[in-house]
Amino acid sequence: MTSSLPIIERRRIEAELLKEVYTTLVERHGKEEARRVVSESVRRSSIAQAAQFAAQAEGGTSLQSFVDIQSNWTAENALEIEPLHRDATHFDFNVTRCRYAEMYKAMGMGEIGGLLSCNRDGSFCEGYDPKLKMTRTQTIMEGASHCDFRYRYEADAQT
């Protein structure tokens, strides 16, 4: 899954197409259905992309392998992160600046930016390793001062 193209740039390219898809869906089926379709499509894409990352994890997936790939999302200063806590089963941090949110808003897509970006985070865990769980109560995309990411790795969980 490694690519020379930073993820923020990939998301910009995807958003250019999805903006037109979303507009077409709104015109034909209404805003609610358009949001549902985009949300589900992005969720499926996220799970598939996560599975590609998981397949490349040397020695299999773990919390550490997940932490190791985070630089893909922060490349190009796409995210400013405030680390909070990390141990064998927890990885907690706040995002204090999100260029993804800034980019979607600049593209006129702030209304669906959460579907295109934030929506991916939890579903990524599903595709990467079902033992990886994420909790988040707020996002910059929705107007909060920061995004509160709390990951836990349930090593004893059945997959």
Secondary structure, DSSP 8 states (H G I E B T S, - for coil): ---SS-HHHHHHHHHHHHHHHHHHHHHHH-HHHHHHHHHHHHHHHHHHHHHHHHHT-TTS--HHHHHHTTHHHHGGG-EEEEEEEE-SSEEEEEEEEEHHHHHHHHTT-HHHHIIIIIHHHHHHHHHH-TTEEEE----TTTT-SSEEEEEEE-TT---
